[in-house]
Amino acid sequence: MPEPYHRNRNRDRDRNRGRDSRHPGARPRAQGTGRGRPGGPRPRGRRAGGPSLTPGRAARIAVCLTSALVMLTSGVGWCAYHWLDRGVNTSSALDALRDGAPPGRDGAVNLLLIGLDSRKDMNGNDLPKEFVQDELHAGSSDIGGYNTNTLILMHIPPGGGKVTAFSIPRDDYVEIAGGRGEHKIKEAYGIAKAEAEEKLSARGVKGAELEHRGREAGREATLATVQRFLGVPIDHFAELNLLGFYDIAKVVQPVPVCLKHPVRDRYSGADFPAGPQQLDARQALSFVRQRHGLAGGDLDRTRRQQAFLSSVTHKLQEQGVWSDLGKLQGLFDVIKKDVVIDNRWNILDFARQAPNLTGGNAEFHTLPIEGFATRKGEAVNLVDPAKVKSLVQAMTGPKTERKDPGGGDAKPGDAEPGGAEPGGAEPDGDAKPGGSDPVSSGSFQGPPVKMGGVPCVD
């Protein structure tokens, strides 16, 4: 069992000590903290006399807030490391995966975004019934459990280039890590959490501590399952719950979206005309949660999530949220309350490696399924794990060397015959992120969604 989830941990301030050299952008390893470590646990909470959030300081951390909160799809140029170190919720769930991780591409960063469909707060308390039903339009706190209804792996190539994001359909029927058998991939979190809490309860653990440690087990199982399914290492992750999404949308609203057809769904509360429109927080949540009444069901909902992220990023680029101090304060509050990231993530270094996120140089793909079936009484997506691994690795791995038609050896990064630029698209439209082999766009589930605008979706 990894070290339990913790908040606002005070770590060693020497940023160079204990850095994980295998993963550029990793945050420093904690020194002398946690159970069973020399020095014992350190005090939690913000230090007395810490710096206040003045307008000038708010402006300096604006881009950092944007990156961390809008599912990390907006890049940053700089931010205060010590502010993040003390202000964000962190998890050590990735520690158990390091040794057995698949080999990665040197210098690249794989970031997993986790959207947790839970109607509970960080301590496991039910959200107010009226709020869940009237504002979130999400039923009771018993619905959803701890399913991860959003799983998006973002691959950031070394030295820049196109960022490629892979959405994993939530009902993909896969082998859950830890010998737990086959289930929907979204259920890995809840299954592992329930198992851990049963054991912890027998040992007398209860309350918020039980919730925190149970969630940590859920994160570990989710990360291990996704890493095995995709066949690439996960370097960092960020988790956002249902309330967090609403809180972010409330700060950023109105959010521009575009629909190809009018929709009306009593389950999610979605009731929108066709065409471009501006959504408030409540409507935005309905927009990304709707699946009933859509031809592709959950698969269309996945594209809604991708479109929402693209639209928010576009708005932040066009308007600059850092010019509004009220929104900055709102984002500051949300990140402390609703977002969890891994404890080795140095967002300052990450931001310097991923400038292309701010320019919209990113593209979403939905990983393919082979069909639908019923397993254990539930509707699931059938998948071909070998095919998925091959596809993801081809899109994220180094480009293979080929013979130059002129007789010499072609080098990775050379232009393709016919004038295609390195890292660009093949003349026939095949997807080919920077440094990887060409992959047919038809290999994915539906067309890609490109960042940097307001895409129109079903």
N, C-alpha and C positions, 0 to 999 in steps of 0.2 A: 504494500500500500504506500503510495507516495506521500510526501509531506502534505498536511491538510492545507486547503485553501486559506489564504490570509489576506488582510487588508492593510494598506498603508504601512508596509513593513519598512523599518529603517535599515538600510543596508550600508555596507562599506562605501564610502564616498570616492574611493580611488577607482576610477572607471577602467583602468587598465588591468587591475588585478583580477585574475580568475576568469578572464574573458574566454569564451569558448571559441577557439581558433577554427573549428570546423564550420562554424556558421557565421559569416560576416553579418554584422548588424545585431548580433546577440547582445543582450544586456549582461552586465557583470554578474558573476555568480555570487550568491549571498555568502557572507563570511560570518561564521559563528551564530547562525540563527536557526531556530526550529528545534523540534524534539530530537534528542539524541545527538546533537551537534555540540562541539565545544562552546561554552559560553551560555548555553541555554537560550530560551526564547527571549527575544527583545521586546520591549514595550511597544504596544500598538498605538496608532492614532497620531495626529499631527502634533509636532513640537510646539510648545508654547513660544510665543514671540516670533513665529514664522512670518514670512513676507505676506502682506495683504495683496488682494487682487486690485491694484490700482489700474486706471485706464491705460497707462503706458505698459504695464506688465500684461494686461489683458491683450493688448494688441500684439505683444511679442509672442504669446502662446496661441494666437488665433489659429494659425494654420495647423498646428499640432492637434488642436481640438477637432478641427474639421476632419483630419485624417483618421483619428482614433474613433470618432463617433459615427460618421456616415459609412459604416462598414469598411472603413479604411480605403475607400476608393478615391479620396482626394489626397494628393501628395503634399508634402511639407518641405520647407526649406530649412527651418531650424526651430528649436523650441528648448525650453529649459529642462535639462535632464533631471535636476533635483526636484522640480515640480512634479514631473511624471512619477518619479521614484516614490514620492510620498503620497501622491494623490490618487493613484489608480489601484484597482483591485487586481491582484495577481494570483496565479495558480502555478503549481509545480508539476502539473499532470504530464508534461512532456518529458520529464526526467526519465521515466520508465521506458521511453521509446528510443532513447538515444543510441544505445548499444546495438540494437537489432534493426536500426533503420536501413532502408535500401540505400545504395550509393546515389549521391546526387551530383549535379553538375557544379563544378567548382565556381563559387562566387554567386550562384543563383540563390534566390530565396523563395521558398514555397510557404504561403500563408493561408491557413484554413480559417474561413469565416463561418461561425456557428450561430445560427438563429434558433434560440430555444423557445419552444411554444409552451411556456408555462404561465399560469395565472397566479403565480406566487412571487413574493419578494425574495431577496437574497437570503433571508433567514428562514424561509419556508412558510411564512404566514400568508394566508389567503389575501388577495387583493380585495378591496371593498366590492361587494356584490353589485351594487348599483353602477360602479365605475366599469366593471368588467362587462356587464350586460348592455349598459347604455352608451358608453364611450367606445369601448373596444369591440362591442358587438360580438363577444367571444364566448357566450354561454357561461356556465358555472366554472368554479375553480377546479372541479373534478375532470373537466374536459381537457384533452391535450396532454395531460400528465407532464412528462419531461421528454417529449419528442423533439428531435432536432429537425424542424421542418425546413431549415435552410442550411445547406452545406455547400460552400463555394471555395474551391482551391484556386488561389491566385499565384501564378508563376511569374516571378519578376526576374528576367534574365540578367546575367552579370554585365555591368557596364552600360545599362540602358537597353533600348529596343522595345518591341511591342510586348506589353503585359498580356498574358493569356489566362483567362479565368474559366474554370470548369465547374458547372453546376451539376451536383449529383442528385438525381430525382429521389425524393424522400422515401418512396416505396420500393426502391431496389432491394431485391431479396438476395442477401449476401451472408457470408459466414461472419458471425460476430466474434471479435477477439476474445481470448480467454477461454476457448472451448465451450462457448455458449450456444453453439449450433447456428442454424440459419434463421434469420429474422429480417424484417425490414430494417434498412440501415438507420432509419430515424429512431429505432427503438433501442439501439445500443446504449445510449445514455441512461434511459430509464431502467433498463434491465440491470445494468451494473450498479446503479444507484440503490435500487431496492435490495440487491444482494448484500452490498456493503452495509447498508443501514440495519439489516437484520442481524448481522454479526456484531456491529457496533452497539446496537441496543442491548444485546445480551451481555455486553461488557459495561453497561451503565452509561453509555454516552447518550445524551439527549439534547433537545432544544436546538439552538442555532448551531452548535458545534456538530451535532448529528447531521444537520442539513448541509453544512459546509463540506464535511468529509464525505458525505454521500455524493454530493455534486462533483467532488474531485474524482471519485471513482467513475462517475458517469463520463466526465471529460476524458479520462485516461482510456476508457473503452472506446469512446467515439474516435479519438485520435488514432488509436491502434488499428481500429477497423478500417478507417479511411486510408491510412497509410498502406495497409496490406492490400486493400482493394485496388488502389491506384498504382501501387508499385513505385512510388516516389517518396522521398522523405518529407516530413512536415517540420519546418524550421520554427515556425511561430503560429500562434492562433489568437483569435479574438472571439469572445462569446457575448452575444447580446440577447436579452430576453424580450418577451412580447411588450412589456411595459416600456422597456428601453427604446424599442422602435417607435412607440407612440410618443415618448418624450422627445426623441430626436426630431420626429416629424413636426411636433408642436413648435419647436424652436425654429425650424427651417421654413415652415409653411408660409405661403402656399407653395405646393410642389407642382411643377408643370408635368403633365402626362398627356398621352395621346392614345385614343382607342379607335380601332378600325370599325367597330360595330357598337351600337348601344347595348348596355347590359343592365340587368336587374336581377339581384339574387338576395333572397330573404335570409339566407344562412350567414353570409358575410356582411350584409348590409350594403353591398355595392349597388348603386343606382346612378348610372352615368350615361350621358349621351355619347354619340360618336364624335370623333375629332379631338383637337387640342383643348385642354381645360386645366384649371388650377384647383388643387385639392387641399383641404385643411387636414389636420392630423388624423381626425376620425375617418375621413374619406380615404386618406392614403393607406391606412391600415386595411380598410375594406378592399381597396384596389389590389394590394399584394396578397390578400388572403383568399380572394374568390377563386373557386374551382368549379362549383356547380354552375351549370349553364354554359360552360366553355367546351368547345369541341374536343380539345385536348386534355381537359380535366387538370390534373396536377401538373402535367407538362406545360400547359399554357400558364399555370400559376408561376411556374419557375421562370418563364420568360417575363412575367409581370415583375418579379423581383429584380431581374436583370435590368429591365427598363427603368424601374424606380431608381436604382443606384445610378444609372447613367443620367437620368433627369436631375437628380439632386446634385451630382457632380457638375453638370452643366450649369445649373443655377448658381452654385457657389463660385464657379469660374467667372460667370457673367456679372454677378452682383457683388461678390466679395463679402462673405459673412463677417469678416473681421472688421468691417466698417461699422458694425452695429454692436455697441457694447452690451446692450441688453441681451442679444442673442448669444454673445460670447459668454456672459454669465450663466445663461441657461444651459449651454453646452458644457460648461465647466461643472455644473451641478449634475448633469446626466452622466458624464463619464465616471464620476466618483460613485454614483449610485447604481448604474445599470450595466457597465461594461467590465469584462474580465479579460485580461491578457496573460500570456505566459510570463514567468518571472525572469526570463533571460532576454527579453526583447528590449533593445535600446532603440527607441523610435527615432532618436536623432540620427543614428547611423543608418537606420533603415530608410529614412527620408532622403538622405544624401544619395542612396543607391537607387532610388525609384522616382526620379524627376518626371518620367514619362506619364505617371498617373495624373499629374496636374494638367498635362496637355491633351488628355483624352486618348492617349495612344494605348488603348486597351480594348480587348474584345472578349465577350462572353460566349462560351459554347455549352450546350447541354449534352451530357454524356449519353450515349445511345442505350436503348433497351431492345430486347429481342421479342417482346410481346407481353401479354398479360396472362395471369393465371390466379388460381385460388390455392393458398397454402395455409394450413392450420386454420381454415375458416375465414381467412382474410384475403382481400384482393391485393396482389403484389405485382411488381414489375420483374419479369425475367431478364437476367443479364448474362453476358458472357464475360467473366472476369478476365480471361486471357486477352480478349479483344480490347477491353477497356484499358488494361495495363499497356498493351502495345500502342494504343492510340495516344494515351497520355505521355508515355515515354518518348514516342516519336515527335510529339509537339513540344516537349520540354528538354529533350536530350541534345547533345552536340550533333551537328550535321556530319554525316558520313562523307569521307573523301571519295571523289569519283574521278575517272579519267577525263582529262581535258580533251575535247574533240580535236584540238590542234596537236595532240601528241604528248603534252605534259600532264603532270598530275594536277588536278583541280584542287585548290585549297579551300578549306572552310571559309565562307565569307565572300568567295568570288561570285561575280554575277552569273546568273544562269543563262544558257543559250536562249536567244530570242529577246534579250534585253531586260529580263526580270532583275530587279535590284535585290541585293542580299537582305534577307529579312522581310521582303515584300511579298506580294502575291504572285503566283504563277499566272501565265497568260490565260489558262483555262479556269482560273478562279479558285484554285486549291489554296487552302489555308496553309501558311508557312511562317510562323513567328520567327523572330531573329534567331539564327543559329541552329534551327531544327530542320528535319527533313520535311518535304511537302506532304500534306495530308489532305485528302479530298474533303471538301466542306460537307459532302453528302454522308460522311462517316458519322456525323453527329445527329442528334435528335432535333431536327428543324434548323433553320438558318441561324447564324450568329447574331448577337446584338452588340453593336459597336458603341463604345463609350464616346462621350463628348457632345451629345445632343439629346433630343427628346424623341426616342424611337416610338413609332406607332405599332401597337400590338393588339392581339385579340382580347 
